[in-house]
């Protein structure tokens, strides 16, 4: 036994010597004795749950490194007799917080870099206290849309950048918060990210990440089911997207069941979130003008059933959802149809009073707000250009006051807060009268926000992250998410000035 021990000891010593005399192709040997202190640029690194890359330098020559964790890779990017540089790549973390090590060796001197990566936050089972919707609304303005992002068509996580090129990060959301916004509306698709009517896990987790970025920044979030391939926004009201074909009872029942199914899954995933998270059942029901523009009265009773199904599904999950604020949509999210008693729009029944909001959208007048070809460029008092065919002829300050006032009378005064889930205007690049156009855009955003706040309405600016005006066509982009900068200063100034110059009703 003693002879075997001597043999193993000798073998171990030989192996140690061989490893400590490593060639350029050898890995660093953690068992070798250190010949001194390694001059290294860092001894610690940290990564977020999304992973990423980082670099470090070893001074004194061409060092050798290896990762002691399978989720970290490291490679030398340069090296000479003076120093060597390395790039560390960290994988995305789908689990809890974790730690790892990178080992570096230069001429027998060793150093370890400690690496830590945050993990997914698992929210504990906590029952929160929820204030009524009217109390939340006064803390939510102004609002902003994460447009053309999580609602974009496509499969898998790549859909997030299918319509715009910037993946949403904490830094993006922090920048949004820094501009003075207090809530974010997240348009989202679910049906196109489902398999056999089950929402794909990786998509649900990604949506939760974005929601978490917002809530951790202190923002309110309105999470909806957006156009989503038109599975209910169109096909819940017409059997064809090419021409109007009335839906039958069987279709309505099927769509109702599917709506409940999705919202039951979403509610389960977000069960441990506090009042900063609001759900909105749909987006723009029967908003396709070619199919539905003259059929609002005919289709509103169907919408009432879908709105009720959404409320019932979320409330049935109990817990924190018993009093979470839920948002239902008016007919085609059109203000005139929502406030007109003849249309038959009714608020859903709920298990408790005071936890429902109403949503409408505002793009009036369309030729100024959304029309790209031969649109109107000049809006508002003092901003018209004499003799121009691009002056708006309707839908200016008095129209906003009238429309928003009707929302207050119809809903807010009866205990139902209102959000304008989308509003905006094209910002164009003109060859003449640019200053008048810029003033028009600023005036529009200022007046929308001023009258929204004065009437107790939360308005969410539409923003698609396409920082290119396209000449006279224009674009509805306010913030450049990739550069974290303001793209349309007239719009941003209008939002700020309008909000500050208004007073929430007592």
C-alpha positions as CSV (number, residue, x, y, z in Angstrom):
1,X,0.0,0.0,0.0
2,X,2.9,2.4,0.9
3,X,4.6,1.6,-2.4
4,X,1.4,2.5,-4.4
5,X,1.1,5.8,-2.5
6,X,4.7,6.7,-3.4
7,X,4.0,5.8,-7.0
8,X,0.9,8.0,-7.2
9,X,2.6,10.9,-5.5
10,X,5.4,10.8,-8.1
11,X,3.0,10.5,-11.0
12,X,1.1,13.5,-9.7
13,X,4.3,15.5,-9.4
14,X,5.3,14.7,-13.0
15,X,1.8,15.6,-14.2
16,X,1.9,18.9,-12.3
17,X,5.3,19.8,-13.8
18,X,4.1,18.9,-17.3
19,X,1.0,21.0,-17.0
20,X,2.8,24.0,-15.5
21,X,5.1,24.0,-18.5
22,X,2.3,24.3,-21.0
23,X,2.9,25.1,-24.6
24,X,0.9,27.6,-26.6
25,X,-1.8,24.9,-27.2
26,X,-2.2,23.9,-23.6
27,X,-5.0,25.0,-21.3
28,X,-4.2,26.8,-18.0
29,X,-3.6,24.4,-15.2
30,X,-5.4,25.2,-12.0
31,X,-3.2,22.7,-10.1
32,X,0.1,24.4,-10.9
33,X,1.8,26.5,-8.4
34,X,1.6,30.2,-8.9
35,X,4.9,32.0,-9.7
36,X,3.5,35.4,-8.9
37,X,0.6,37.8,-9.3
38,X,-1.0,38.1,-12.7
39,X,-1.5,41.6,-14.0
40,X,-5.1,41.4,-15.3
41,X,-7.5,44.2,-16.1
42,X,-10.4,42.7,-14.0
43,X,-11.1,40.0,-11.5
44,X,-14.9,40.2,-11.7
45,X,-17.6,40.4,-14.4
46,X,-21.4,40.6,-14.3
47,X,-24.0,39.9,-16.9
48,X,-27.7,40.4,-17.1
49,X,-30.2,37.6,-17.7
50,X,-29.9,38.3,-21.5
51,X,-26.1,37.5,-21.5
52,X,-23.7,39.3,-23.7
53,X,-20.0,39.9,-24.1
54,X,-17.2,41.5,-22.2
55,X,-13.4,41.8,-22.6
56,X,-10.3,41.7,-20.4
57,X,-6.6,42.2,-20.8
58,X,-3.6,40.3,-19.4
59,X,-0.4,42.4,-19.3
60,X,3.1,40.8,-19.8
61,X,2.8,38.5,-22.7
62,X,0.6,36.0,-24.4
63,X,-1.6,34.4,-21.7
64,X,-3.7,31.3,-21.8
65,X,-7.3,31.2,-20.5
66,X,-10.2,28.8,-20.1
67,X,-13.7,28.9,-18.9
68,X,-14.7,26.7,-16.0
69,X,-18.4,27.1,-16.8
70,X,-20.2,25.7,-19.8
71,X,-22.3,28.8,-20.2
72,X,-19.2,31.0,-20.6
73,X,-16.9,30.9,-23.6
74,X,-13.6,32.9,-23.8
75,X,-11.3,33.4,-26.7
76,X,-8.1,35.3,-27.3
77,X,-8.6,38.2,-29.7
78,X,-4.9,39.4,-29.7
79,X,-1.6,38.6,-28.1
80,X,2.1,39.5,-28.1
81,X,5.0,39.7,-25.8
82,X,3.5,42.8,-24.1
83,X,-0.2,41.8,-23.5
84,X,-3.1,39.7,-24.6
85,X,-6.8,40.5,-24.9
86,X,-9.7,38.1,-24.5
87,X,-13.4,38.2,-25.3
88,X,-15.9,36.5,-23.0
89,X,-19.3,35.5,-24.3
90,X,-22.1,34.7,-21.8
91,X,-25.2,32.8,-22.8
92,X,-28.8,33.8,-22.0
93,X,-29.8,32.6,-18.6
94,X,-33.2,30.7,-18.4
95,X,-32.8,29.8,-14.8
96,X,-31.8,31.3,-11.5
97,X,-28.8,33.6,-10.7
98,X,-25.5,31.7,-11.3
99,X,-21.8,32.2,-10.8
100,X,-18.8,31.0,-12.9
101,X,-15.1,31.3,-13.2
102,X,-12.6,32.1,-15.9
103,X,-9.0,31.0,-15.3
104,X,-6.0,32.9,-16.8
105,X,-2.4,31.8,-16.8
106,X,0.8,33.6,-17.8
107,X,4.2,32.0,-17.2
108,X,2.9,30.1,-14.2
109,X,1.1,33.0,-12.6
110,X,-2.6,32.4,-12.3
111,X,-5.7,34.6,-11.7
112,X,-9.4,33.8,-11.6
113,X,-12.2,36.1,-12.9
114,X,-15.4,35.6,-10.9
115,X,-18.5,35.9,-13.1
116,X,-22.0,36.4,-11.9
117,X,-25.2,36.5,-14.1
118,X,-28.6,37.5,-12.9
119,X,-31.4,35.0,-13.4
120,X,-35.1,35.2,-14.0
121,X,-37.0,36.7,-11.1
122,X,-39.6,34.3,-9.8
123,X,-42.3,36.4,-8.2
124,X,-43.5,35.0,-4.9
125,X,-47.2,34.1,-4.3
126,X,-48.3,37.4,-2.8
127,X,-51.8,38.9,-2.7
128,X,-51.5,42.6,-3.4
129,X,-53.9,45.4,-2.6
130,X,-55.4,47.0,-5.7
131,X,-56.7,50.5,-5.9
132,X,-59.6,51.3,-8.2
133,X,-59.0,52.3,-11.8
134,X,-59.8,56.0,-11.3
135,X,-57.0,56.2,-8.7
136,X,-54.5,54.5,-11.1
137,X,-55.5,56.7,-14.0
138,X,-54.3,59.9,-12.4
139,X,-50.8,58.4,-12.0
140,X,-50.5,56.9,-15.6
141,X,-50.3,59.9,-17.9
142,X,-48.6,60.5,-20.2
143,X,-48.4,57.1,-21.9
144,X,-46.3,55.6,-24.7
145,X,-46.7,52.6,-27.0
146,X,-44.0,50.0,-27.6
147,X,-45.3,49.9,-31.2
148,X,-44.4,47.5,-34.0
149,X,-42.7,45.2,-31.6
150,X,-44.3,42.4,-29.7
151,X,-47.4,42.5,-32.0
152,X,-45.4,42.1,-35.2
153,X,-46.3,39.1,-37.4
154,X,-43.9,36.2,-37.5
155,X,-43.0,33.1,-35.4
156,X,-40.6,32.8,-32.6
157,X,-38.7,35.4,-30.7
158,X,-37.5,36.9,-34.0
159,X,-40.9,38.5,-34.5
160,X,-39.9,41.2,-32.0
161,X,-37.7,42.8,-34.6
162,X,-39.6,41.9,-37.7
163,X,-41.2,45.4,-38.1
164,X,-38.5,47.5,-36.3
165,X,-34.9,46.6,-35.6
166,X,-34.3,47.2,-31.9
167,X,-34.7,44.5,-29.3
168,X,-36.3,45.9,-26.2
169,X,-33.9,46.2,-23.3
170,X,-33.9,47.7,-19.8
171,X,-32.0,50.6,-21.3
172,X,-34.7,51.3,-23.8
173,X,-37.4,51.3,-21.1
174,X,-35.3,53.4,-18.8
175,X,-34.9,55.9,-21.6
176,X,-38.7,56.0,-22.2
177,X,-39.1,56.7,-18.5
178,X,-36.5,59.5,-18.6
179,X,-38.6,61.3,-21.2
180,X,-41.4,61.7,-18.6
181,X,-43.7,58.9,-19.6
182,X,-45.4,57.1,-16.7
183,X,-47.0,54.2,-18.5
184,X,-46.3,51.9,-21.4
185,X,-48.8,50.1,-23.6
186,X,-47.5,46.9,-25.0
187,X,-49.3,45.7,-28.1
188,X,-48.9,42.0,-28.2
189,X,-49.7,38.9,-30.3
190,X,-50.6,35.6,-28.7
191,X,-52.5,33.5,-31.3
192,X,-49.6,33.5,-33.8
193,X,-47.3,32.4,-31.0
194,X,-49.4,29.4,-29.9
195,X,-49.4,25.7,-30.8
196,X,-52.7,23.9,-30.5
197,X,-54.1,26.9,-28.7
198,X,-51.3,26.9,-26.1
199,X,-49.1,30.0,-26.0
200,X,-45.5,29.0,-26.6
201,X,-43.5,29.1,-23.3
202,X,-40.5,31.0,-24.7
203,X,-42.8,33.8,-26.1
204,X,-44.6,34.1,-22.8
205,X,-41.3,34.4,-21.0
206,X,-40.1,37.1,-23.4
207,X,-43.2,39.1,-22.9
208,X,-42.8,38.8,-19.1
209,X,-39.2,40.1,-19.4
210,X,-40.4,43.2,-21.2
211,X,-43.2,43.8,-18.7
212,X,-40.7,43.4,-15.9
213,X,-38.4,46.0,-17.4
214,X,-41.3,48.5,-17.4
215,X,-42.5,47.7,-13.8
216,X,-39.0,47.7,-12.4
217,X,-38.7,51.2,-13.9
218,X,-41.8,52.3,-12.0
219,X,-44.0,52.4,-15.0
220,X,-47.6,51.2,-15.4
221,X,-48.2,48.6,-18.2
222,X,-51.2,48.0,-20.4
223,X,-50.8,44.5,-22.0
224,X,-53.2,43.6,-24.7
225,X,-54.1,41.1,-27.4
226,X,-53.4,43.2,-30.5
227,X,-54.4,42.5,-34.1
228,X,-52.7,39.1,-33.8
229,X,-53.3,38.0,-37.3
230,X,-56.9,39.1,-37.2
231,X,-58.1,35.9,-35.5
232,X,-60.7,37.8,-33.6
233,X,-60.3,41.5,-34.5
234,X,-61.5,40.7,-38.0
235,X,-62.6,37.1,-38.1
236,X,-64.6,37.5,-35.0
237,X,-66.9,39.8,-36.9
238,X,-66.6,38.6,-40.5
239,X,-66.0,35.2,-41.9
240,X,-63.8,36.7,-44.6
241,X,-61.1,39.3,-44.6
242,X,-61.7,40.0,-48.3
243,X,-65.4,40.9,-48.1
244,X,-67.9,41.2,-45.3
245,X,-69.5,37.9,-44.5
246,X,-71.6,38.0,-41.2
247,X,-70.4,35.6,-38.5
248,X,-72.9,33.0,-37.2
249,X,-73.5,32.0,-33.6
250,X,-71.1,29.0,-33.9
251,X,-68.3,31.4,-34.9
252,X,-69.0,33.8,-32.0
253,X,-69.1,30.9,-29.5
254,X,-65.8,29.5,-30.9
255,X,-64.1,32.9,-30.8
256,X,-65.4,33.5,-27.3
257,X,-63.9,30.2,-26.0
258,X,-60.6,31.0,-27.7
259,X,-60.5,34.5,-26.2
260,X,-61.1,33.0,-22.7
261,X,-58.5,30.4,-23.3
262,X,-55.8,32.9,-24.1
263,X,-56.6,35.3,-21.3
264,X,-56.7,32.4,-18.8
265,X,-53.2,31.5,-19.8
266,X,-52.0,35.1,-19.7
267,X,-53.6,35.6,-16.3
268,X,-51.9,32.5,-15.0
269,X,-48.5,33.7,-16.1
270,X,-48.9,37.1,-14.6
271,X,-50.7,36.0,-11.4
272,X,-48.1,37.5,-9.0
273,X,-48.0,41.1,-10.5
274,X,-49.3,44.1,-8.6
275,X,-51.6,46.9,-9.8
276,X,-49.0,48.3,-12.2
277,X,-50.0,45.7,-14.7
278,X,-53.3,46.2,-16.5
279,X,-54.8,43.9,-19.2
280,X,-56.7,45.1,-22.3
281,X,-58.8,42.4,-24.0
282,X,-58.5,43.4,-27.6
283,X,-57.1,46.3,-29.7
284,X,-59.2,47.7,-32.5
285,X,-62.2,45.4,-32.9
286,X,-63.8,45.5,-36.4
287,X,-61.5,48.5,-37.3
288,X,-61.0,47.4,-40.9
289,X,-62.6,50.3,-42.7
290,X,-63.3,48.5,-46.0
291,X,-65.1,45.7,-44.2
292,X,-66.8,47.4,-41.2
293,X,-66.9,51.2,-41.5
294,X,-70.7,51.3,-41.9
295,X,-71.5,48.3,-39.6
296,X,-70.6,49.6,-36.1
297,X,-74.2,49.3,-34.9
298,X,-74.6,45.9,-36.3
299,X,-71.4,44.5,-34.8
300,X,-71.4,46.2,-31.4
301,X,-73.6,43.6,-29.7
302,X,-71.0,41.0,-30.7
303,X,-68.2,43.2,-29.3
304,X,-70.1,43.4,-26.0
305,X,-70.1,39.6,-25.7
306,X,-66.3,39.5,-26.3
307,X,-65.6,42.2,-23.8
308,X,-67.7,40.3,-21.2
309,X,-65.9,37.0,-22.0
310,X,-62.5,38.8,-21.4
311,X,-63.6,40.1,-18.0
312,X,-65.1,36.7,-17.0
313,X,-62.0,34.8,-18.0
314,X,-59.5,37.0,-16.0
315,X,-61.8,37.3,-12.9
316,X,-62.3,33.5,-12.8
317,X,-58.6,33.0,-12.2
318,X,-59.0,34.8,-8.8
319,X,-56.2,36.0,-6.6
320,X,-54.6,39.3,-7.8
321,X,-56.8,39.3,-10.8
322,X,-60.0,39.7,-8.8
323,X,-59.4,43.5,-8.7
324,X,-56.8,44.0,-11.4
325,X,-57.8,46.9,-13.7
326,X,-59.1,45.5,-17.0
327,X,-59.6,47.6,-20.2
328,X,-62.4,47.0,-22.7
329,X,-62.6,48.5,-26.2
330,X,-65.3,50.7,-27.6
331,X,-66.7,49.9,-31.1
332,X,-63.8,50.1,-33.5
333,X,-62.1,52.1,-30.7
334,X,-64.0,55.0,-32.4
335,X,-65.0,57.8,-30.0
336,X,-68.2,58.8,-31.8
337,X,-69.5,55.2,-31.9
338,X,-68.4,54.6,-28.3
339,X,-70.4,57.6,-26.9
340,X,-73.5,57.2,-29.2
341,X,-76.3,55.4,-27.4
342,X,-77.7,54.3,-30.7
343,X,-74.7,52.0,-31.2
344,X,-75.6,49.9,-28.2
345,X,-72.2,49.8,-26.6
346,X,-72.5,48.6,-22.9
347,X,-70.0,48.1,-20.2
348,X,-69.5,44.5,-19.0
349,X,-70.7,43.2,-15.7
350,X,-67.9,42.8,-13.1
351,X,-67.5,41.1,-9.8
352,X,-66.7,44.4,-8.1
353,X,-67.2,48.1,-9.1
354,X,-64.5,50.4,-10.2
355,X,-61.9,48.1,-11.8
356,X,-62.7,48.6,-15.5
357,X,-61.4,51.2,-18.0
358,X,-62.6,51.9,-21.6
359,X,-60.3,52.3,-24.5
360,X,-60.6,54.4,-27.7
361,X,-58.1,55.6,-30.3
362,X,-57.6,59.0,-31.8
363,X,-56.3,59.8,-35.3
364,X,-58.4,62.8,-36.3
365,X,-58.2,64.2,-38.9
366,X,-56.8,61.2,-40.7
367,X,-55.3,63.2,-43.6
368,X,-53.0,65.0,-41.1
369,X,-52.5,62.1,-38.6
370,X,-52.1,59.1,-40.8
371,X,-52.4,59.7,-44.6
372,X,-49.1,59.4,-46.3
373,X,-49.9,60.4,-49.9
374,X,-51.1,63.9,-50.5
375,X,-51.9,64.4,-46.8
376,X,-52.5,67.5,-44.8
377,X,-49.4,69.1,-43.3
378,X,-50.6,72.1,-41.4
379,X,-52.8,71.8,-38.3
380,X,-53.9,74.2,-35.6
381,X,-54.4,77.8,-34.9
382,X,-51.7,80.0,-36.4
383,X,-50.0,77.2,-38.3
384,X,-51.9,77.2,-41.6
385,X,-50.0,78.4,-44.7
386,X,-51.9,80.9,-46.9
387,X,-53.1,79.3,-50.1
388,X,-51.8,75.8,-49.4
389,X,-53.8,72.8,-50.3
390,X,-52.2,71.0,-47.4
391,X,-54.1,72.9,-44.6
392,X,-56.5,70.8,-42.6
393,X,-60.1,71.8,-42.9
394,X,-61.5,70.0,-39.8
395,X,-60.5,68.1,-36.7
396,X,-58.6,70.9,-35.0
397,X,-58.6,72.2,-31.4
398,X,-62.3,72.6,-31.0
399,X,-62.9,69.0,-32.3
400,X,-60.5,67.6,-29.7
401,X,-62.2,69.4,-26.9
402,X,-65.6,68.2,-28.1
403,X,-64.6,64.5,-28.6
404,X,-62.7,64.3,-25.3
405,X,-65.5,66.1,-23.4
406,X,-68.0,63.5,-24.7
407,X,-65.8,60.7,-23.3
408,X,-65.8,62.4,-19.9
409,X,-69.6,62.8,-19.9
410,X,-70.3,59.2,-21.2
411,X,-67.7,57.2,-19.2
412,X,-65.5,59.1,-16.7
413,X,-68.4,60.9,-14.9
414,X,-70.0,57.5,-14.5
415,X,-67.0,55.9,-12.9
416,X,-65.2,54.4,-15.9
417,X,-61.8,55.9,-16.6
418,X,-60.8,56.2,-20.3
419,X,-57.5,55.6,-22.1
420,X,-56.7,56.7,-25.6
421,X,-54.7,53.6,-26.4
422,X,-53.2,55.2,-29.5
423,X,-52.9,58.6,-31.0
424,X,-50.3,60.2,-33.3
425,X,-49.5,62.2,-36.4
426,X,-47.1,61.8,-39.3
427,X,-43.9,63.9,-39.0
428,X,-42.8,64.8,-42.5
429,X,-39.8,66.2,-44.2
430,X,-40.8,69.1,-46.5
431,X,-39.0,71.1,-49.1
432,X,-40.8,74.3,-47.9
433,X,-42.7,75.4,-44.8
434,X,-41.0,72.9,-42.5
435,X,-41.2,75.2,-39.5
436,X,-45.0,75.5,-40.0
437,X,-45.3,71.7,-40.2
438,X,-43.1,71.2,-37.1
439,X,-45.3,73.7,-35.2
440,X,-48.4,71.8,-36.4
441,X,-47.1,68.5,-35.1
442,X,-46.1,70.0,-31.8
443,X,-49.5,71.7,-31.5
444,X,-51.4,68.5,-32.2
445,X,-49.5,66.5,-29.5
446,X,-49.8,69.4,-27.1
447,X,-53.6,69.8,-27.5
448,X,-54.3,66.0,-27.3
449,X,-52.4,65.8,-24.0
450,X,-53.8,69.0,-22.6
451,X,-57.4,68.0,-23.3
452,X,-56.8,64.4,-22.2
453,X,-55.5,65.4,-18.8
454,X,-58.1,68.2,-18.4
455,X,-60.8,65.5,-18.9
456,X,-59.2,62.8,-16.9
457,X,-58.0,60.7,-19.8
458,X,-54.7,58.8,-20.2
459,X,-53.3,59.1,-23.7
460,X,-50.7,56.8,-25.2
461,X,-48.6,58.1,-28.1
462,X,-48.1,55.6,-30.9
463,X,-44.4,55.1,-31.8
464,X,-43.1,52.6,-34.3
465,X,-39.3,53.1,-34.0
466,X,-38.7,53.9,-37.7
467,X,-36.5,57.0,-37.6
468,X,-36.9,58.0,-41.2
469,X,-39.4,60.6,-42.2
470,X,-39.7,59.4,-45.8
471,X,-40.1,62.9,-47.2
472,X,-43.6,64.1,-47.5
473,X,-45.0,60.7,-46.4
474,X,-43.8,61.2,-42.9
475,X,-43.5,58.7,-40.1
476,X,-45.1,58.1,-36.6
477,X,-41.9,57.8,-34.6
478,X,-41.0,59.8,-31.6
479,X,-38.1,58.0,-30.0
480,X,-35.1,56.3,-31.6
481,X,-34.7,53.2,-29.5
482,X,-31.4,52.1,-31.1
483,X,-29.6,55.4,-30.3
484,X,-31.6,56.2,-27.2
485,X,-32.4,59.6,-28.4
486,X,-35.5,61.8,-29.3
487,X,-36.2,61.6,-33.0
488,X,-39.3,63.8,-33.3
489,X,-38.6,66.7,-31.0
490,X,-41.8,68.6,-32.0
491,X,-43.9,65.6,-30.8
492,X,-41.9,65.2,-27.6
493,X,-42.1,68.9,-26.8
494,X,-45.9,68.8,-27.5
495,X,-46.4,65.9,-25.1
496,X,-44.4,67.6,-22.3
497,X,-46.0,71.0,-22.7
498,X,-49.5,69.7,-23.0
499,X,-49.2,67.5,-19.9
500,X,-47.6,70.3,-17.8
501,X,-50.2,72.9,-18.9
502,X,-53.2,70.8,-17.9
503,X,-54.8,69.8,-14.6
504,X,-56.4,66.5,-13.7
505,X,-60.1,67.0,-12.7
506,X,-60.8,66.7,-9.0
